[in-house]
Amino acid sequence: MDRAIRAAVARVTGGISPHSASEAWSDWALHLSRSPGRQLELAERAQSNMLKTLRYSTSALLGKESPAPFAPKDYDHRFADLSWKKAPFNIWQQSFLAVQDWWDQATDNMRGLHKQDADRTRFQMRQLLDLVAPSNLPWMNPEILAETVRTGGKNLVDGASHFAEDMIQTLTQTHKPAPDGYKIGIDLACTPGEVVFRNELFELIQYAPQTDKVQAEPVLFIPAWIMKYYILDLSLHNSMINYLVQKGFTVFMISWCNPTADQAELSLEDYRLSGVLAALDAINAIAPDRKIHANGYCLGGTLLAITAATMARDGDDRLASVTLMAAQVDFAEAGELLLFVDESQVAFVEDMMWDQGFLDRPQMARTFSAIRAEDLIYTRAVNRYFLGKDDLPTDIGVWNGDTTRMPARMHSEYLRGLFLENRLTAGRFAVEGRVIALKDISVPMFVIATETDHIAPWRSVYKTKLFTDCDLTFVLTKGGHNGGILSEPGHAGRDFRIGHRAAGAFYEGPDHWLAGQTTVMGSWWPDYANWLSNNSSDQISPPSIGNPLSGYPPLCAAPGTYVHQT
């Protein structure tokens, strides 16, 4: 009865535990109530911000130019239009930013206050302020007013149509068809290949060779199961898969299924055994006596690290190298996602998944959108509902909308065992009843982090160096969680830093490492291709597509069938 009630509440709150939210505010309020010095500081801050805003407003109303006392955060583009510099819009903007500045100060850490509670109160207050920002109100946003005058109100009519369309889609949970020029298998996920293995969990794609000779050791990609695999095979110009195939590598890709309620009991161990190890078995049959370069992206990288450590412990030497792309092995500094993880929150999500069998797409999408609500929610809403603009289709935008579900058991194990209890690096993560250790991995590693990643912060990814002793190359590249990985040659404005740690070398902290690195302009992909080549044995004629004699016949053309599951 209790679980059913909590599951019903979770459906209303979108999976957010009310207890976690109220506990954070209670902790904050109690600590503030017994800190008179902090109260005085906040009173002074309020007075100072009010006077700054008043002086600026007076100058603006008199037509005098004066420097704005408050500036939006670097990632906040809501006030970028020049019309926000004119009265009275600049006054409303500065008044909002002054209040935002005060709350940033008010929710800063206090002695004795749990840091996670301070972060949560700041996050929740930011959500509330974003909701009432002047940029969201048609009568206070100069861009909306100007567009309404220009079109005679047509923008609002078009916006209402967009709102109705999105509301229907949200209520029915239907997928929008991909726009022309962004069809899966034709424009996206279109690198030629064949599905050579399929079970209930994944399809294995083998890509057709594009060179006369290939490196002897094939490459296996293990993507995250939280989204479809084709983030690594978008348009041909930015497909990492196509790039490596053109560079002479035999590439395999795991394409995970989109699980239903019938697969609620799929576990993290199932993803290891029936996923990664089953893929390695298939590749061994197609390219026998060859070790394999394994590459894991995001959650797929965490799964690969677990698998590689287990293989090392058990004497399984089939891996030639391990690559982790924007993947964490330690979750103590896992960024803003930790705001959604505590015992109450995990139990709340578990009850919701117990009821429906999985974590559904919108529940997950809301979490990621809330972290960058300024751009992902409100800027889009203003453009679509008030300015009447259609979303401009992009390959990454189409992929971003193609979300998947999470099996209840697996997601619970991931949240509890890795995020909440951080067992992997604490020496408490057991596989088949025995604890594993990342330091057992002896093959070379290539670890990529991205500078502005809010899902896997780069300093958290860097900690892979703290828990391993093998030869390791670390790359810090410009961009976010997805954009930094999609850093193809020729992409304007890209740069990266790269460093090497010899096996057994002493640990160097992230800030010290960063200070000693020089910036390299361009894409990190060529360096990665060279690293793979240097850790390969020879060039050979390409292996056949599949191996029917060993039970791995080609089943259908890439991208397969699982990628189309909704």
C-alpha positions, 0 to 999 in steps of 0.5 A, a space after each residue: 500500500 505504501 509503495 503504491 501511494 508513493 508511486 502515485 505521488 511520484 507520477 504527479 511530482 515527476 519522480 521528485 521526492 517532496 521529502 528531499 525538497 522539504 528536508 533541504 529547506 528545513 536544514 537551510 532555514 534552521 542553520 540560517 536561524 542560528 547564524 545572526 552574522 549571516 543574517 546581517 550579511 544578507 540584510 546588507 546584501 539586500 540593501 546593497 543590491 537594492 541601492 545598485 538597482 535604484 541608481 541604475 534605474 534612475 540613470 536609465 529613466 533619465 536616458 543616461 548610460 551607466 554600467 549594469 551592476 549585475 550580469 547574467 551567468 555565462 550560460 544564460 542567454 535569455 537577455 542577449 538581445 540588444 533590446 534588453 539594454 533599453 528602458 524599461 526592459 533593462 530595469 526589469 532585467 537588473 531587478 531580476 538579476 539582483 534578486 538572483 544574486 541575493 538568493 545565490 548568496 543566501 543559499 551559499 554554504 554555511 558552517 554545519 549545513 550539509 553541502 548537498 542541502 545548500 546546493 538543493 536550495 540554490 537549485 530549487 530557488 533557481 527553478 522558481 526564479 527562472 519561472 518568473 523571469 521577465 524574459 518569460 512574460 510577454 508584456 516584459 520581454 521586448 523581443 516578444 513585444 516587437 514580434 507581436 507588433 511586427 506580425 500583428 499577433 500572428 506569432 502568438 497564434 502560431 505559438 498557441 498552435 505549437 503549445 497545443 501540439 506539444 501538449 498533445 504529444 506530452 499527454 499521448 507520449 508519441 514520438 514526433 516523426 523525424 523531419 525530412 533530411 534527418 531520417 534514421 538509417 538514411 540521413 542519421 545512423 547511416 554508416 554502412 554495415 550489418 547486424 551480426 548478432 541479436 538477443 533480447 538486450 541488444 543488436 551488434 552492428 558490424 560496419 563495412 570496411 572502407 579501406 583495403 587494409 584494416 588494423 588487426 584489432 577491432 573496436 567495440 563501442 558500448 554506448 549509454 543505454 539512456 539514449 540511442 547509440 547513434 549519437 556516435 553515428 550522426 550525420 556522415 560529417 560528424 560520425 565518429 564511427 564513420 571516421 574510424 572506419 575510414 581510418 582503417 578500423 573494423 568497428 562494432 557497435 552495441 545498439 541497446 533495446 528500448 526496454 518495456 515493462 516486461 523487461 523490468 527485471 533486467 539487471 546491471 549484471 545482465 547488461 554486463 553478461 548478455 551485453 558486453 561479454 556477449 558482444 565480445 564473444 561474437 567479435 571473437 567468432 568473427 575476428 578470431 584470435 584478435 584482442 579488442 579495443 573497447 570504447 564506452 561512452 557515458 554509462 556505457 563507459 562505467 559498465 565497460 570499466 566494471 567489465 574490464 576490472 572483472 575480466 582482469 580479475 578473472 584472467 580474461 585478456 581479450 581486451 587490447 585497450 579501454 577507452 572511456 568517453 565522458 564516463 565516471 567511475 567515481 561518483 563523489 563529485 558527479 555534478 548537479 545530478 547528485 541533487 537528485 540522489 539521496 536515500 529518500 529520492 532513490 526510494 521514491 524513484 524505485 517505487 515509481 519504477 516498481 509500479 510501471 516497470 521502468 523509468 519513463 522517457 519524460 521523467 528522465 528528460 525533465 531531470 536533464 532539462 531542469 539542470 539547464 532550464 534557462 536554455 532547455 526549457 524557458 528559452 525554447 518555450 519563449 521561442 516556440 510559444 511566444 515568438 511562434 518559431 518552429 524548432 530548427 531541426 538538427 541531427 543532435 536535436 533529433 537524437 536528443 528527442 529519441 529517448 529510451 526507458 530504463 529497466 526498473 531493476 537495472 536503474 535501481 542498482 545503478 542509482 543505489 550502488 554507484 551514484 548513492 553508495 559509490 561502491 565501485 571506487 570504495 572497494 565494495 562493488 561485487 561481481 559474481 560475489 567477489 569485489 572488483 578493483 579498477 587498479 587490476 586493469 593493466 591494458 592501456 586506457 584513453 580517457 576523454 572528459 569535456 570542459 563544460 560537462 554537467 552530467 559527468 564533470 571533467 574533474 570527476 572523470 579525471 579521477 579515473 587516474 586516481 583509481 587505476 595504475 595502467 598506462 593512461 592518456 587523458 584528454 580534456 576537450 572543449 564542449 559539453 557532454 555530447 558536443 565535446 565528444 562530437 568534435 570532428 576534424 574541421 569543427 570550428 572553435 574546437 581545442 583540447 589538452 592531452 597528457 600521458 601518464 606512464 603505468 605506475 606513475 604517481 598521481 597528479 591532481 586535476 588542477 595541477 595537471 591542467 596548469 601544465 598542459 598546452 592547448 591544441 587547436 582542432 579535433 582530438 579524433 586524429 590523436 585517438 585514431 593514432 593512439 588506437 593504431 599505436 596500440 594495435 599489432 598489424 594491418 590485415 585484410 578486413 574480416 568478413 561481415 559476420 561468420 555464419 559458420 560460427 552462428 553469427 550470420 548477417 541478420 539485416 542492414 545497419 542500423 538494425 531494428 532496435 534503434 527504431 523501437 519507441 
